[in-house]
Amino acid sequence: MTSVYLDELVPGMSASTEHTVTERDVQLFGEATGDMNPVHFDEEFARKTVFRGRVAHGALSIGFISALLGTKLPATARSFSPPASCSRFPCGSATRW
């Protein structure tokens, strides 16, 4: 798709992408965010949870959705902005609360 305006989007239009989540993806995401919850890293621990095994971070999935919206959908329809307080730049700091 190229240069489709938001009001030109119709049901049935689609975009897709595929990514196999790797051990490295989970490790790097955990390190970058500080989310080192054992459900992501410890199989023995994770087997005792509702997941019955290790799972990738839910926010990692959201990142894939963001990549899809930012790279695969029509250029004029793909811009979305979080509140300025949510923006973080590489090498900047973020407060976790």
N, C-alpha and C positions, 0 to 999 in steps of 0.2 A: 504494500500500500504506500502511496505517496501523497503528501499534501491534501489530506482530507480534513475539512473543518469539522469541529465538534458537532455542529448541527447537521452534518451530512452523514454521521454515523447511523447505521441502521442495524436492526437485529440480523444476526447471521454473520456479520463481519467478525473476524477472529484473528488472533495472533497466538503463536505458541513458541515455546522454547523447551529444551530438555537439558537437564544436568544430573549427572549421577553424583550424589553426595558421597564424598570420600572421607576417610579418617582425617586427612589433612584439613579438609574444609571445617570439620567439627572442631579440631584442635585450634586452628587459627581463629575461628569465630569465638571460641571460649576464651582464648588469650586476649583477643581484641576487646571483648566486652566485659571480661572478668567473670563470666558465667561458667564456673567450673563445677556446676552441680553434678554429682556422681551419676545421675540418670543419663548423662551424656557420655560419661567416660568409664564407668565401672560396671561391667556386664553383670557381675554377681549381685551388686546392689540393685541394678536396674531390673533384674529378673524378679525381684520381690515387689515391684511396683505394678501399677495398673497397666503399664506398657509391656510388661513381661520380657523386657530386654532394652538395650540402649536405644535411645532416640536422638536425632539431631535437634538442635535448638529450634523452637517454633519461629523465632525471629529470623533465623536463617532462611526459612521458607518465605517470609515476608520480603526479605532481600531479593529473592528470585522474582517475586511478583513485581517489585520495584524495577528490577532490570528489564522485565518484560514490558512494563509500561513506558520505561524510558528509552527503550531501543527498538521495539518491534511494532508499536502502535503508530499510527500516522503522526507525523511531526507536529502538526498544529493541534492535535488532540491529546498529546501525551504530557503536557506540562502540569505538574501538580506541586504544590509547595506546602511543606509543613509550617507550623508557626515558627517565627524566627528563633524562639527560645529552644526549639528542637534541633536547629541546624548545628552541625559540627563539622569542622574542617580538619583535614589531615594535619597531624602534628599539633593540633590545638588540644585543649583540655575539655573534659566533660565532667560534670558533677553527677554522680550516681546518687539517687535518693530512694 
